[in-house]
Amino acid sequence: MSYEGTVRLFAAQAMCGQPPLSCAVAVGLHIDVQVPASWSKVKQARALQGLVRPGTKPDIDNVAKAIFDAINGVVWIDDVQVVTLYAEKRYSDRPGVTVRVREAA
């Protein structure tokens, strides 16, 4: 299954059969990137503490685009409804993306 297909599946499960949101929404993306195994134990520990940040791929905007495309029609009707976006990349020992969507204030 493709990345977007996987995201769509998890989004549909999170929606529990509810219809897509039709209001303006705020989105938070927390992108957890694997710490390079080639780094020293000290540098790995600093990265996991948030003292070293990932200035490498994947690009935040590409992750957002892939997520938004995947959840169009599932979480919201269309990604033009996103009026606020917060995105952060950090190192983690559990790579992945956490997506939070709420009605915009």
Backbone atoms as SQL, in Angstrom:
CREATE TABLE atoms (id INTEGER PRIMARY KEY, chain TEXT, resi INTEGER, resn TEXT, atom TEXT, x REAL, y REAL, z REAL);
INSERT INTO atoms VALUES
  (1, 'A', 1, 'MET', 'N', 0.851, -1.178, 0.000),
  (2, 'A', 1, 'MET', 'CA', 0.000, 0.000, 0.000),
  (3, 'A', 1, 'MET', 'C', 0.896, 1.239, 0.000),
  (4, 'A', 2, 'SER', 'N', 0.492, 2.258, -0.721),
  (5, 'A', 2, 'SER', 'CA', 1.257, 3.505, -0.803),
  (6, 'A', 2, 'SER', 'C', 1.182, 4.267, 0.518),
  (7, 'A', 3, 'TYR', 'N', 2.094, 5.232, 0.672),
  (8, 'A', 3, 'TYR', 'CA', 2.097, 6.075, 1.873),
  (9, 'A', 3, 'TYR', 'C', 0.745, 6.777, 2.023),
  (10, 'A', 4, 'GLU', 'N', 0.279, 7.396, 0.924),
  (11, 'A', 4, 'GLU', 'CA', -1.004, 8.110, 0.997),
  (12, 'A', 4, 'GLU', 'C', -2.157, 7.157, 1.293),
  (13, 'A', 5, 'GLY', 'N', -2.092, 5.954, 0.759),
  (14, 'A', 5, 'GLY', 'CA', -3.126, 4.965, 1.042),
  (15, 'A', 5, 'GLY', 'C', -3.149, 4.569, 2.509),
  (16, 'A', 6, 'THR', 'N', -1.963, 4.423, 3.092),
  (17, 'A', 6, 'THR', 'CA', -1.853, 4.094, 4.514),
  (18, 'A', 6, 'THR', 'C', -2.405, 5.223, 5.372),
  (19, 'A', 7, 'VAL', 'N', -2.037, 6.458, 5.031),
  (20, 'A', 7, 'VAL', 'CA', -2.533, 7.627, 5.780),
  (21, 'A', 7, 'VAL', 'C', -4.054, 7.706, 5.669),
  (22, 'A', 8, 'ARG', 'N', -4.587, 7.494, 4.482),
  (23, 'A', 8, 'ARG', 'CA', -6.034, 7.538, 4.260),
  (24, 'A', 8, 'ARG', 'C', -6.741, 6.486, 5.127),
  (25, 'A', 9, 'LEU', 'N', -6.175, 5.296, 5.182),
  (26, 'A', 9, 'LEU', 'CA', -6.763, 4.216, 5.985),
  (27, 'A', 9, 'LEU', 'C', -6.800, 4.585, 7.468),
  (28, 'A', 10, 'PHE', 'N', -5.672, 5.087, 7.999),
  (29, 'A', 10, 'PHE', 'CA', -5.645, 5.484, 9.404),
  (30, 'A', 10, 'PHE', 'C', -6.592, 6.658, 9.667),
  (31, 'A', 11, 'ALA', 'N', -6.685, 7.590, 8.724),
  (32, 'A', 11, 'ALA', 'CA', -7.596, 8.727, 8.888),
  (33, 'A', 11, 'ALA', 'C', -9.048, 8.251, 8.930),
  (34, 'A', 12, 'ALA', 'N', -9.400, 7.319, 8.051),
  (35, 'A', 12, 'ALA', 'CA', -10.765, 6.790, 8.034),
  (36, 'A', 12, 'ALA', 'C', -11.082, 6.083, 9.355),
  (37, 'A', 13, 'GLN', 'N', -10.109, 5.348, 9.884),
  (38, 'A', 13, 'GLN', 'CA', -10.316, 4.682, 11.174),
  (39, 'A', 13, 'GLN', 'C', -10.510, 5.715, 12.282),
  (40, 'A', 14, 'ALA', 'N', -9.730, 6.793, 12.254),
  (41, 'A', 14, 'ALA', 'CA', -9.836, 7.840, 13.276),
  (42, 'A', 14, 'ALA', 'C', -11.182, 8.556, 13.203),
  (43, 'A', 15, 'MET', 'N', -11.730, 8.670, 12.009),
  (44, 'A', 15, 'MET', 'CA', -13.014, 9.366, 11.851),
  (45, 'A', 15, 'MET', 'C', -14.202, 8.518, 12.313),
  (46, 'A', 16, 'CYS', 'N', -14.014, 7.216, 12.486),
  (47, 'A', 16, 'CYS', 'CA', -15.060, 6.321, 13.019),
  (48, 'A', 16, 'CYS', 'C', -16.393, 6.465, 12.283),
  (49, 'A', 17, 'GLY', 'N', -16.346, 6.607, 10.968),
  (50, 'A', 17, 'GLY', 'CA', -17.570, 6.692, 10.182),
  (51, 'A', 17, 'GLY', 'C', -18.221, 8.063, 10.139),
  (52, 'A', 18, 'GLN', 'N', -17.633, 9.058, 10.804),
  (53, 'A', 18, 'GLN', 'CA', -18.183, 10.412, 10.776),
  (54, 'A', 18, 'GLN', 'C', -17.927, 11.031, 9.398),
  (55, 'A', 19, 'PRO', 'N', -18.803, 11.919, 8.964),
  (56, 'A', 19, 'PRO', 'CA', -18.581, 12.571, 7.671),
  (57, 'A', 19, 'PRO', 'C', -17.412, 13.563, 7.761),
  (58, 'A', 20, 'PRO', 'N', -16.810, 13.884, 6.619),
  (59, 'A', 20, 'PRO', 'CA', -15.717, 14.871, 6.620),
  (60, 'A', 20, 'PRO', 'C', -16.181, 16.214, 7.175),
  (61, 'A', 21, 'LEU', 'N', -15.271, 16.899, 7.850),
  (62, 'A', 21, 'LEU', 'CA', -15.559, 18.229, 8.384),
  (63, 'A', 21, 'LEU', 'C', -15.824, 19.200, 7.240),
  (64, 'A', 22, 'SER', 'N', -16.751, 20.114, 7.458),
  (65, 'A', 22, 'SER', 'CA', -17.071, 21.107, 6.423),
  (66, 'A', 22, 'SER', 'C', -16.700, 22.522, 6.863),
  (67, 'A', 23, 'CYS', 'N', -16.109, 22.648, 8.045),
  (68, 'A', 23, 'CYS', 'CA', -15.736, 23.951, 8.602),
  (69, 'A', 23, 'CYS', 'C', -14.256, 24.249, 8.326),
  (70, 'A', 24, 'ALA', 'N', -13.841, 25.468, 8.678),
  (71, 'A', 24, 'ALA', 'CA', -12.423, 25.815, 8.626),
  (72, 'A', 24, 'ALA', 'C', -11.705, 25.016, 9.711),
  (73, 'A', 25, 'VAL', 'N', -10.492, 24.518, 9.397),
  (74, 'A', 25, 'VAL', 'CA', -9.780, 23.666, 10.347),
  (75, 'A', 25, 'VAL', 'C', -8.357, 24.157, 10.611),
  (76, 'A', 26, 'ALA', 'N', -7.858, 23.782, 11.787),
  (77, 'A', 26, 'ALA', 'CA', -6.471, 24.005, 12.169),
  (78, 'A', 26, 'ALA', 'C', -5.812, 22.628, 12.235),
  (79, 'A', 27, 'VAL', 'N', -4.593, 22.537, 11.725),
  (80, 'A', 27, 'VAL', 'CA', -3.888, 21.263, 11.651),
  (81, 'A', 27, 'VAL', 'C', -2.538, 21.377, 12.347),
  (82, 'A', 28, 'GLY', 'N', -2.202, 20.365, 13.120),
  (83, 'A', 28, 'GLY', 'CA', -0.880, 20.249, 13.733),
  (84, 'A', 28, 'GLY', 'C', -0.207, 18.990, 13.225),
  (85, 'A', 29, 'LEU', 'N', 1.004, 19.116, 12.725),
  (86, 'A', 29, 'LEU', 'CA', 1.783, 17.963, 12.263),
  (87, 'A', 29, 'LEU', 'C', 3.038, 17.842, 13.121),
  (88, 'A', 30, 'HIS', 'N', 3.244, 16.706, 13.713),
  (89, 'A', 30, 'HIS', 'CA', 4.463, 16.413, 14.466),
  (90, 'A', 30, 'HIS', 'C', 5.157, 15.274, 13.724),
  (91, 'A', 31, 'ILE', 'N', 6.241, 15.617, 13.058),
  (92, 'A', 31, 'ILE', 'CA', 6.951, 14.681, 12.193),
  (93, 'A', 31, 'ILE', 'C', 8.164, 14.155, 12.957),
  (94, 'A', 32, 'ASP', 'N', 8.148, 12.878, 13.265),
  (95, 'A', 32, 'ASP', 'CA', 9.243, 12.244, 13.993),
  (96, 'A', 32, 'ASP', 'C', 10.130, 11.495, 13.006),
  (97, 'A', 33, 'VAL', 'N', 11.405, 11.887, 12.973),
  (98, 'A', 33, 'VAL', 'CA', 12.387, 11.360, 12.025),
  (99, 'A', 33, 'VAL', 'C', 13.363, 10.454, 12.772),
  (100, 'A', 34, 'GLN', 'N', 13.744, 9.350, 12.143),
  (101, 'A', 34, 'GLN', 'CA', 14.704, 8.411, 12.738),
  (102, 'A', 34, 'GLN', 'C', 16.064, 9.074, 12.914),
  (103, 'A', 35, 'VAL', 'N', 16.683, 8.851, 14.055),
  (104, 'A', 35, 'VAL', 'CA', 18.036, 9.343, 14.307),
  (105, 'A', 35, 'VAL', 'C', 19.001, 8.477, 13.491),
  (106, 'A', 36, 'PRO', 'N', 19.926, 9.089, 12.759),
  (107, 'A', 36, 'PRO', 'CA', 20.878, 8.295, 11.973),
  (108, 'A', 36, 'PRO', 'C', 21.684, 7.335, 12.857),
  (109, 'A', 37, 'ALA', 'N', 21.732, 6.076, 12.470),
  (110, 'A', 37, 'ALA', 'CA', 22.474, 5.059, 13.220),
  (111, 'A', 37, 'ALA', 'C', 23.973, 5.324, 13.179),
  (112, 'A', 38, 'SER', 'N', 24.424, 6.064, 12.167),
  (113, 'A', 38, 'SER', 'CA', 25.858, 6.337, 12.019),
  (114, 'A', 38, 'SER', 'C', 26.364, 7.375, 13.026),
  (115, 'A', 39, 'TRP', 'N', 25.459, 8.071, 13.697),
  (116, 'A', 39, 'TRP', 'CA', 25.861, 9.086, 14.664),
  (117, 'A', 39, 'TRP', 'C', 26.398, 8.430, 15.931),
  (118, 'A', 40, 'SER', 'N', 27.249, 9.163, 16.634),
  (119, 'A', 40, 'SER', 'CA', 27.761, 8.685, 17.915),
  (120, 'A', 40, 'SER', 'C', 26.608, 8.573, 18.911),
  (121, 'A', 41, 'LYS', 'N', 26.808, 7.783, 19.945),
  (122, 'A', 41, 'LYS', 'CA', 25.777, 7.628, 20.992),
  (123, 'A', 41, 'LYS', 'C', 25.453, 8.975, 21.641),
  (124, 'A', 42, 'VAL', 'N', 26.481, 9.807, 21.817),
  (125, 'A', 42, 'VAL', 'CA', 26.282, 11.127, 22.429),
  (126, 'A', 42, 'VAL', 'C', 25.394, 11.988, 21.537),
  (127, 'A', 43, 'LYS', 'N', 25.698, 12.031, 20.230),
  (128, 'A', 43, 'LYS', 'CA', 24.898, 12.851, 19.316),
  (129, 'A', 43, 'LYS', 'C', 23.482, 12.295, 19.190),
  (130, 'A', 44, 'GLN', 'N', 23.338, 10.967, 19.181),
  (131, 'A', 44, 'GLN', 'CA', 22.001, 10.360, 19.145),
  (132, 'A', 44, 'GLN', 'C', 21.190, 10.766, 20.379),
  (133, 'A', 45, 'ALA', 'N', 21.832, 10.717, 21.532),
  (134, 'A', 45, 'ALA', 'CA', 21.143, 11.094, 22.778),
  (135, 'A', 45, 'ALA', 'C', 20.724, 12.557, 22.735),
  (136, 'A', 46, 'ARG', 'N', 21.602, 13.428, 22.229),
  (137, 'A', 46, 'ARG', 'CA', 21.266, 14.855, 22.119),
  (138, 'A', 46, 'ARG', 'C', 20.091, 15.059, 21.166),
  (139, 'A', 47, 'ALA', 'N', 20.070, 14.300, 20.079),
  (140, 'A', 47, 'ALA', 'CA', 18.972, 14.407, 19.117),
  (141, 'A', 47, 'ALA', 'C', 17.649, 13.986, 19.758),
  (142, 'A', 48, 'LEU', 'N', 17.670, 12.896, 20.510),
  (143, 'A', 48, 'LEU', 'CA', 16.452, 12.410, 21.158),
  (144, 'A', 48, 'LEU', 'C', 15.975, 13.340, 22.264),
  (145, 'A', 49, 'GLN', 'N', 16.883, 14.150, 22.809),
  (146, 'A', 49, 'GLN', 'CA', 16.512, 15.151, 23.820),
  (147, 'A', 49, 'GLN', 'C', 16.013, 16.439, 23.172),
  (148, 'A', 50, 'GLY', 'N', 16.066, 16.526, 21.851),
  (149, 'A', 50, 'GLY', 'CA', 15.621, 17.725, 21.152),
  (150, 'A', 50, 'GLY', 'C', 16.689, 18.794, 21.027),
  (151, 'A', 51, 'LEU', 'N', 17.922, 18.457, 21.371),
  (152, 'A', 51, 'LEU', 'CA', 19.010, 19.433, 21.305),
  (153, 'A', 51, 'LEU', 'C', 19.611, 19.529, 19.906),
  (154, 'A', 52, 'VAL', 'N', 19.370, 18.521, 19.082),
  (155, 'A', 52, 'VAL', 'CA', 19.760, 18.524, 17.673),
  (156, 'A', 52, 'VAL', 'C', 18.487, 18.315, 16.876),
  (157, 'A', 53, 'ARG', 'N', 18.222, 19.173, 15.912),
  (158, 'A', 53, 'ARG', 'CA', 16.984, 19.095, 15.124),
  (159, 'A', 53, 'ARG', 'C', 17.291, 18.649, 13.700),
  (160, 'A', 54, 'PRO', 'N', 16.374, 17.931, 13.070),
  (161, 'A', 54, 'PRO', 'CA', 16.612, 17.424, 11.718),
  (162, 'A', 54, 'PRO', 'C', 16.431, 18.500, 10.645),
  (163, 'A', 55, 'GLY', 'N', 17.533, 18.933, 10.071),
  (164, 'A', 55, 'GLY', 'CA', 17.483, 19.873, 8.951),
  (165, 'A', 55, 'GLY', 'C', 17.710, 19.119, 7.654),
  (166, 'A', 56, 'THR', 'N', 17.123, 17.934, 7.577),
  (167, 'A', 56, 'THR', 'CA', 17.303, 17.050, 6.424),
  (168, 'A', 56, 'THR', 'C', 15.939, 16.621, 5.899),
  (169, 'A', 57, 'LYS', 'N', 15.955, 15.827, 4.853),
  (170, 'A', 57, 'LYS', 'CA', 14.708, 15.296, 4.305),
  (171, 'A', 57, 'LYS', 'C', 14.050, 14.401, 5.333),
  (172, 'A', 58, 'PRO', 'N', 12.746, 14.309, 5.358),
  (173, 'A', 58, 'PRO', 'CA', 11.798, 14.857, 4.399),
  (174, 'A', 58, 'PRO', 'C', 11.499, 16.333, 4.671),
  (175, 'A', 59, 'ASP', 'N', 11.208, 17.066, 3.603),
  (176, 'A', 59, 'ASP', 'CA', 10.811, 18.470, 3.732),
  (177, 'A', 59, 'ASP', 'C', 9.433, 18.542, 4.393),
  (178, 'A', 60, 'ILE', 'N', 9.269, 19.470, 5.317),
  (179, 'A', 60, 'ILE', 'CA', 7.985, 19.622, 6.015),
  (180, 'A', 60, 'ILE', 'C', 6.838, 19.859, 5.022),
  (181, 'A', 61, 'ASP', 'N', 7.070, 20.710, 4.021),
  (182, 'A', 61, 'ASP', 'CA', 5.980, 21.013, 3.086),
  (183, 'A', 61, 'ASP', 'C', 5.582, 19.791, 2.255),
  (184, 'A', 62, 'ASN', 'N', 6.535, 18.919, 1.949),
  (185, 'A', 62, 'ASN', 'CA', 6.198, 17.703, 1.199),
  (186, 'A', 62, 'ASN', 'C', 5.396, 16.727, 2.058),
  (187, 'A', 63, 'VAL', 'N', 5.740, 16.635, 3.335),
  (188, 'A', 63, 'VAL', 'CA', 4.975, 15.781, 4.250),
  (189, 'A', 63, 'VAL', 'C', 3.548, 16.314, 4.376),
  (190, 'A', 64, 'ALA', 'N', 3.420, 17.622, 4.581),
  (191, 'A', 64, 'ALA', 'CA', 2.089, 18.226, 4.697),
  (192, 'A', 64, 'ALA', 'C', 1.263, 17.970, 3.441),
  (193, 'A', 65, 'LYS', 'N', 1.850, 18.144, 2.276),
  (194, 'A', 65, 'LYS', 'CA', 1.140, 17.936, 1.005),
  (195, 'A', 65, 'LYS', 'C', 0.653, 16.493, 0.890),
  (196, 'A', 66, 'ALA', 'N', 1.522, 15.538, 1.210),
  (197, 'A', 66, 'ALA', 'CA', 1.135, 14.130, 1.120),
  (198, 'A', 66, 'ALA', 'C', 0.002, 13.798, 2.095),
  (199, 'A', 67, 'ILE', 'N', 0.105, 14.297, 3.324),
  (200, 'A', 67, 'ILE', 'CA', -0.937, 14.059, 4.329),
  (201, 'A', 67, 'ILE', 'C', -2.252, 14.700, 3.884),
  (202, 'A', 68, 'PHE', 'N', -2.173, 15.962, 3.472),
  (203, 'A', 68, 'PHE', 'CA', -3.387, 16.681, 3.059),
  (204, 'A', 68, 'PHE', 'C', -4.062, 15.986, 1.877),
  (205, 'A', 69, 'ASP', 'N', -3.286, 15.580, 0.879),
  (206, 'A', 69, 'ASP', 'CA', -3.861, 14.888, -0.275),
  (207, 'A', 69, 'ASP', 'C', -4.530, 13.580, 0.150),
  (208, 'A', 70, 'ALA', 'N', -3.900, 12.882, 1.092),
  (209, 'A', 70, 'ALA', 'CA', -4.429, 11.590, 1.532),
  (210, 'A', 70, 'ALA', 'C', -5.742, 11.717, 2.290),
  (211, 'A', 71, 'ILE', 'N', -5.907, 12.789, 3.061),
  (212, 'A', 71, 'ILE', 'CA', -7.108, 12.870, 3.906),
  (213, 'A', 71, 'ILE', 'C', -8.207, 13.752, 3.332),
  (214, 'A', 72, 'ASN', 'N', -7.977, 14.300, 2.126),
  (215, 'A', 72, 'ASN', 'CA', -9.066, 15.000, 1.429),
  (216, 'A', 72, 'ASN', 'C', -10.238, 14.037, 1.260),
  (217, 'A', 73, 'GLY', 'N', -11.433, 14.503, 1.597),
  (218, 'A', 73, 'GLY', 'CA', -12.627, 13.682, 1.452),
  (219, 'A', 73, 'GLY', 'C', -12.831, 12.690, 2.585),
  (220, 'A', 74, 'VAL', 'N', -11.871, 12.614, 3.511),
  (221, 'A', 74, 'VAL', 'CA', -11.987, 11.702, 4.656),
  (222, 'A', 74, 'VAL', 'C', -12.133, 12.497, 5.949),
  (223, 'A', 75, 'VAL', 'N', -11.177, 13.383, 6.218),
  (224, 'A', 75, 'VAL', 'CA', -11.191, 14.190, 7.435),
  (225, 'A', 75, 'VAL', 'C', -11.885, 15.521, 7.179),
  (226, 'A', 76, 'TRP', 'N', -11.610, 16.099, 6.028),
  (227, 'A', 76, 'TRP', 'CA', -12.272, 17.323, 5.586),
  (228, 'A', 76, 'TRP', 'C', -12.675, 17.142, 4.142),
  (229, 'A', 77, 'ILE', 'N', -13.498, 18.046, 3.652),
  (230, 'A', 77, 'ILE', 'CA', -13.950, 17.929, 2.268),
  (231, 'A', 77, 'ILE', 'C', -12.804, 18.233, 1.317),
  (232, 'A', 78, 'ASP', 'N', -12.081, 19.330, 1.584),
  (233, 'A', 78, 'ASP', 'CA', -10.948, 19.728, 0.742),
  (234, 'A', 78, 'ASP', 'C', -9.950, 20.495, 1.593),
  (235, 'A', 79, 'ASP', 'N', -8.670, 20.387, 1.245),
  (236, 'A', 79, 'ASP', 'CA', -7.646, 21.030, 2.072),
  (237, 'A', 79, 'ASP', 'C', -7.642, 22.553, 1.990),
  (238, 'A', 80, 'VAL', 'N', -8.494, 23.148, 1.170),
  (239, 'A', 80, 'VAL', 'CA', -8.636, 24.610, 1.202),
  (240, 'A', 80, 'VAL', 'C', -9.250, 25.060, 2.526),
  (241, 'A', 81, 'GLN', 'N', -9.828, 24.120, 3.283),
  (242, 'A', 81, 'GLN', 'CA', -10.433, 24.430, 4.575),
  (243, 'A', 81, 'GLN', 'C', -9.386, 24.676, 5.661),
  (244, 'A', 82, 'VAL', 'N', -8.124, 24.304, 5.403),
  (245, 'A', 82, 'VAL', 'CA', -7.062, 24.488, 6.399),
  (246, 'A', 82, 'VAL', 'C', -6.695, 25.964, 6.447),
  (247, 'A', 83, 'VAL', 'N', -6.933, 26.588, 7.594),
  (248, 'A', 83, 'VAL', 'CA', -6.624, 28.009, 7.768),
  (249, 'A', 83, 'VAL', 'C', -5.459, 28.235, 8.726),
  (250, 'A', 84, 'THR', 'N', -5.098, 27.203, 9.475),
  (251, 'A', 84, 'THR', 'CA', -3.960, 27.273, 10.379),
  (252, 'A', 84, 'THR', 'C', -3.182, 25.975, 10.263),
  (253, 'A', 85, 'LEU', 'N', -1.850, 26.100, 10.171),
  (254, 'A', 85, 'LEU', 'CA', -0.996, 24.922, 10.093),
  (255, 'A', 85, 'LEU', 'C', 0.210, 25.115, 10.987),
  (256, 'A', 86, 'TYR', 'N', 0.429, 24.149, 11.877),
  (257, 'A', 86, 'TYR', 'CA', 1.634, 24.117, 12.702),
  (258, 'A', 86, 'TYR', 'C', 2.335, 22.812, 12.357),
  (259, 'A', 87, 'ALA', 'N', 3.602, 22.884, 11.996),
  (260, 'A', 87, 'ALA', 'CA', 4.358, 21.673, 11.670),
  (261, 'A', 87, 'ALA', 'C', 5.716, 21.727, 12.344),
  (262, 'A', 88, 'GLU', 'N', 6.133, 20.578, 12.868),
  (263, 'A', 88, 'GLU', 'CA', 7.414, 20.488, 13.556),
  (264, 'A', 88, 'GLU', 'C', 8.052, 19.148, 13.218),
  (265, 'A', 89, 'LYS', 'N', 9.367, 19.202, 12.950),
  (266, 'A', 89, 'LYS', 'CA', 10.156, 17.991, 12.726),
  (267, 'A', 89, 'LYS', 'C', 11.095, 17.808, 13.897),
  (268, 'A', 90, 'ARG', 'N', 11.203, 16.586, 14.358),
  (269, 'A', 90, 'ARG', 'CA', 12.120, 16.296, 15.459),
  (270, 'A', 90, 'ARG', 'C', 12.621, 14.858, 15.309),
  (271, 'A', 91, 'TYR', 'N', 13.701, 14.544, 16.001),
  (272, 'A', 91, 'TYR', 'CA', 14.222, 13.185, 15.990),
  (273, 'A', 91, 'TYR', 'C', 13.481, 12.350, 17.012),
  (274, 'A', 92, 'SER', 'N', 13.349, 11.067, 16.710),
  (275, 'A', 92, 'SER', 'CA', 12.660, 10.147, 17.599),
  (276, 'A', 92, 'SER', 'C', 13.176, 8.738, 17.348),
  (277, 'A', 93, 'ASP', 'N', 13.007, 7.877, 18.334),
  (278, 'A', 93, 'ASP', 'CA', 13.324, 6.471, 18.105),
  (279, 'A', 93, 'ASP', 'C', 12.115, 5.729, 17.519),
  (280, 'A', 94, 'ARG', 'N', 11.000, 6.465, 17.341),
  (281, 'A', 94, 'ARG', 'CA', 9.796, 5.910, 16.709),
  (282, 'A', 94, 'ARG', 'C', 9.343, 6.855, 15.602),
  (283, 'A', 95, 'PRO', 'N', 9.902, 6.721, 14.394),
  (284, 'A', 95, 'PRO', 'CA', 9.540, 7.629, 13.306),
  (285, 'A', 95, 'PRO', 'C', 8.062, 7.509, 12.928),
  (286, 'A', 96, 'GLY', 'N', 7.510, 8.622, 12.480),
  (287, 'A', 96, 'GLY', 'CA', 6.115, 8.657, 12.057),
  (288, 'A', 96, 'GLY', 'C', 5.598, 10.084, 12.098),
  (289, 'A', 97, 'VAL', 'N', 4.328, 10.240, 11.793),
  (290, 'A', 97, 'VAL', 'CA', 3.701, 11.560, 11.799),
  (291, 'A', 97, 'VAL', 'C', 2.430, 11.498, 12.632),
  (292, 'A', 98, 'THR', 'N', 2.297, 12.442, 13.557),
  (293, 'A', 98, 'THR', 'CA', 1.068, 12.601, 14.319),
  (294, 'A', 98, 'THR', 'C', 0.325, 13.793, 13.727),
  (295, 'A', 99, 'VAL', 'N', -0.941, 13.586, 13.384),
  (296, 'A', 99, 'VAL', 'CA', -1.760, 14.620, 12.764),
  (297, 'A', 99, 'VAL', 'C', -2.914, 14.943, 13.702),
  (298, 'A', 100, 'ARG', 'N', -3.051, 16.211, 14.008),
  (299, 'A', 100, 'ARG', 'CA', -4.189, 16.659, 14.831),
  (300, 'A', 100, 'ARG', 'C', -4.977, 17.686, 14.029),
  (301, 'A', 101, 'VAL', 'N', -6.273, 17.473, 13.945),
  (302, 'A', 101, 'VAL', 'CA', -7.151, 18.372, 13.198),
  (303, 'A', 101, 'VAL', 'C', -8.275, 18.803, 14.139),
  (304, 'A', 102, 'ARG', 'N', -8.529, 20.097, 14.158),
  (305, 'A', 102, 'ARG', 'CA', -9.638, 20.603, 14.979),
  (306, 'A', 102, 'ARG', 'C', -10.298, 21.754, 14.239),
  (307, 'A', 103, 'GLU', 'N', -11.495, 22.067, 14.653),
  (308, 'A', 103, 'GLU', 'CA', -12.191, 23.228, 14.087),
  (309, 'A', 103, 'GLU', 'C', -11.384, 24.477, 14.437),
  (310, 'A', 104, 'ALA', 'N', -11.184, 25.331, 13.455),
  (311, 'A', 104, 'ALA', 'CA', -10.432, 26.569, 13.676),
  (312, 'A', 104, 'ALA', 'C', -11.252, 27.534, 14.508),
  (313, 'A', 105, 'ALA', 'N', -10.569, 28.229, 15.392),
  (314, 'A', 105, 'ALA', 'CA', -11.235, 29.205, 16.259),
  (315, 'A', 105, 'ALA', 'C', -11.427, 30.522, 15.535);
